[in-house]
Amino acid sequence: MQQLTLDTASINCAVHIQNGQGESYHLCEAIGRGHAERILPMIDEALSALSMDYRDIKRLGVTVGPGSFTGVRVGLSVARGLALALDCPLIGISLLDALSCEYQEKNPALVVLNARREAYFACFYDEEGKSSIGPKLIEKSADWPSLWAVDPAKRPVDLIGSGAAEFFKITSNSRILTDQSAPNIEVIAKMVAKKAKMKCDRNEKPSPLYLRAADAKSPSPESFVARKGV
């Protein structure tokens, strides 16, 4: 199926397009910031590479976080707008799930991403790549095994993500599989296609996966009064 997949939730700005013949094309730029300026030109380039038009798209996929607030909003806004205009289904993918899918082997794994300020976005996956408890925002000093009722002493736990090195220091029975913070856009696209086969609901509306409140806060009424000198 003709599918467009976007990732702006990570440091990458990435686009993957597949046509009806199974041919694909992707672009990925590790830009950190500026996703809003790059995502639409990249979509245009990807479509042009396969001689496709926006009207050819039949399914959309997008990463929903956790990650940059701005990046997550950019990707979801573009994807939702296209899904509405093209009347096609939209499927959301977690960055943590995508990293687990890409790198996890046979052992249980903790996917952990640096969220700054001594905190991390993390999720534990069993040996089948499933998580019975959702992702969490945890402190570096947290007793993370207890959060997911895990005993690393009984079975090795693999570490995946940009925070892997920090958690390796506090876990004796573990190994680092990768310190990558962003999944491959091709892996995300495959997850979107797989999820689409499992679901028949065209009305799914992916929501942003925010694990931390925004740093920017709306001014209080008192602050407006103070500025007016009342």
LINHU-V53617 format. One record per residue. N is the residue number from 1. PHI is phi in radians with two decimals (999 if undefined). OMEGA is omega in radians with two decimals (NA if undefined). NEAR is the number of other C-alpha atoms within 12 Angstrom. Layout:
# LINHU-V53617
n;phi;omega;near
N;PHI;OMEGA;NEAR
N;PHI;OMEGA;NEAR
This chain:
# LINHU-V53617
n;phi;omega;near
1;999;3.11;25
2;-1.23;-3.01;31
3;-2.29;3.05;49
4;-1.99;-3.12;52
5;-2.16;-3.09;52
6;-2.17;2.99;55
7;-2.39;3.02;58
8;-2.22;-3.10;52
9;-1.43;-3.12;45
10;-1.83;3.07;46
11;-1.19;-3.14;33
12;-1.48;2.86;34
13;-2.00;-2.96;40
14;-2.34;-3.13;44
15;-2.36;3.08;43
16;-2.30;3.12;42
17;-2.23;3.08;46
18;-2.29;3.13;36
19;-1.66;-3.08;29
20;-1.23;3.13;18
21;-1.66;3.13;12
22;1.51;3.09;14
23;-1.36;-3.11;19
24;-2.35;3.11;28
25;-2.61;3.12;30
26;-2.48;3.08;33
27;-2.28;3.11;30
28;-2.58;3.10;31
29;-2.20;3.10;24
30;-1.47;-3.00;24
31;-1.80;-3.12;21
32;1.32;3.11;23
33;-2.28;3.09;23
34;1.54;-3.14;22
35;-1.06;-3.08;36
36;-1.08;-3.13;28
37;-1.35;-3.02;18
38;-1.75;-2.93;29
39;-1.10;-3.11;35
40;-1.20;3.05;28
41;-1.05;3.12;17
42;-1.20;3.08;29
43;-1.09;3.14;39
44;-1.05;-3.14;23
45;-1.13;-3.13;24
46;-1.14;3.11;32
47;-1.08;3.14;31
48;-1.09;-3.11;20
49;-1.09;3.13;20
50;-1.90;3.13;27
51;0.94;-3.14;20
52;-1.97;3.10;26
53;-2.13;3.10;22
54;-0.94;-3.11;29
55;-1.19;3.12;20
56;-1.41;-3.07;24
57;-1.23;-3.12;34
58;-1.98;-3.14;31
59;-2.67;-3.13;40
60;-2.19;3.05;50
61;-2.35;-3.12;48
62;-2.67;3.05;52
63;-1.38;-3.05;54
64;-1.94;-3.12;41
65;1.96;-0.02;43
66;-1.30;-3.12;45
67;3.08;3.13;41
68;-1.10;3.11;38
69;-1.01;-3.11;28
70;-1.13;-3.13;28
71;-1.07;3.12;37
72;-1.07;-3.13;38
73;-1.12;-3.13;30
74;-1.07;-3.11;33
75;-1.07;-3.13;47
76;-1.16;3.14;38
77;-1.12;3.13;30
78;-1.13;-3.10;32
79;-1.14;3.13;40
80;-1.14;3.12;33
81;-1.10;3.12;21
82;-1.17;-3.13;30
83;-1.07;3.13;31
84;-1.21;-3.10;23
85;-1.17;-3.07;18
86;-1.67;-3.12;21
87;0.94;3.12;20
88;-2.32;-3.09;30
89;-1.20;3.12;37
90;-2.19;-3.09;43
91;-2.13;-3.14;43
92;-1.74;-3.13;39
93;-2.28;3.08;43
94;-1.35;3.08;40
95;-1.06;-3.12;46
96;-1.15;3.10;47
97;-1.09;-3.11;42
98;-1.16;3.10;40
99;-1.16;3.07;43
100;-1.09;-3.13;44
101;-1.07;-3.06;35
102;-1.35;-2.96;29
103;-1.99;-3.03;31
104;-1.13;3.11;32
105;-1.87;-3.05;25
106;-1.60;-3.12;19
107;-1.54;2.94;28
108;-1.02;-3.08;34
109;-2.47;3.00;45
110;-1.91;3.03;52
111;-1.63;-3.02;53
112;-2.41;-3.10;46
113;-2.00;3.13;45
114;-1.15;3.13;33
115;-1.86;-3.12;29
116;1.20;-3.13;19
117;0.93;3.06;13
118;1.08;3.13;17
119;-2.28;-3.06;24
120;-2.49;2.94;35
121;-1.52;-3.04;40
122;-2.52;3.05;45
123;-2.65;-3.14;41
124;-1.74;-3.14;40
125;-2.13;3.10;37
126;-1.30;-3.06;30
127;-1.13;3.09;21
128;-1.67;3.13;16
129;1.37;-3.12;26
130;-1.92;3.11;24
131;-2.16;-3.13;25
132;-1.44;3.12;16
133;-2.14;-3.04;15
134;-1.12;3.14;22
135;-1.14;-3.09;31
136;-2.39;2.92;28
137;-1.71;-3.07;30
138;-2.21;3.08;30
139;-1.39;-3.13;24
140;-1.05;-3.10;26
141;-1.49;-3.06;16
142;-1.15;3.03;20
143;-1.45;-2.98;17
144;-1.08;3.12;32
145;-1.01;-3.11;30
146;-1.21;-3.14;12
147;-1.13;-3.14;21
148;-2.03;3.13;25
149;0.92;-3.10;15
150;-1.96;3.06;26
151;-2.11;-3.11;21
152;-1.05;-3.14;28
153;-1.18;-3.12;12
154;-1.54;3.14;13
155;-2.59;-3.14;20
156;-1.02;3.07;25
157;-2.10;3.11;34
158;-1.48;-3.11;37
159;-1.97;-3.09;43
160;-2.34;3.02;45
161;2.06;-3.06;41
162;-1.17;3.11;32
163;-1.72;-3.06;33
164;-1.04;-3.09;32
165;-1.09;3.14;27
166;-1.15;-3.10;27
167;-1.38;3.04;38
168;-1.13;-3.12;30
169;-1.14;-3.05;16
170;-1.90;3.13;20
171;-2.27;-3.06;27
172;-1.27;-3.03;19
173;-1.81;-3.11;23
174;-2.70;3.05;28
175;-2.57;3.14;29
176;-1.67;3.10;31
177;-1.51;3.10;29
178;-2.88;3.04;28
179;-1.90;3.13;26
180;-1.15;3.13;30
181;-1.82;-3.09;36
182;-2.31;3.11;44
183;-1.30;3.08;43
184;-1.21;-3.12;36
185;-1.09;3.10;39
186;-1.19;3.08;31
187;-1.15;3.13;32
188;-1.07;-3.14;41
189;-1.08;3.12;39
190;-1.16;3.11;31
191;-1.15;3.10;32
192;-1.08;-3.13;38
193;-1.10;-3.14;32
194;-1.17;-3.14;20
195;-1.14;3.14;23
196;-1.13;3.14;27
197;-1.24;-3.10;16
198;-1.51;-3.09;12
199;-2.14;3.12;15
200;-1.95;-3.07;13
201;-1.47;3.11;15
202;-1.33;-3.04;21
203;-1.72;3.10;16
204;-1.05;3.12;21
205;-2.16;-3.11;24
206;-0.99;3.11;28
207;-1.92;3.11;23
208;-1.14;3.11;31
209;-1.67;3.11;31
210;-1.70;3.11;28
211;-1.85;3.14;25
212;-2.44;3.10;24
213;-1.18;-3.14;14
214;-1.11;3.10;12
215;-1.20;-3.14;12
216;-1.37;-3.13;9
217;-2.17;3.11;7
218;-1.19;3.12;10
219;-1.07;3.11;11
220;-1.37;3.09;10
221;-0.96;-3.13;11
222;-1.08;-3.11;12
223;-1.19;3.10;12
224;-1.16;3.13;12
225;-1.09;-3.11;11
226;-1.12;-3.13;11
227;-1.18;-3.13;11
228;-1.45;3.11;9
229;1.33;-3.12;8
230;-1.50;NA;9
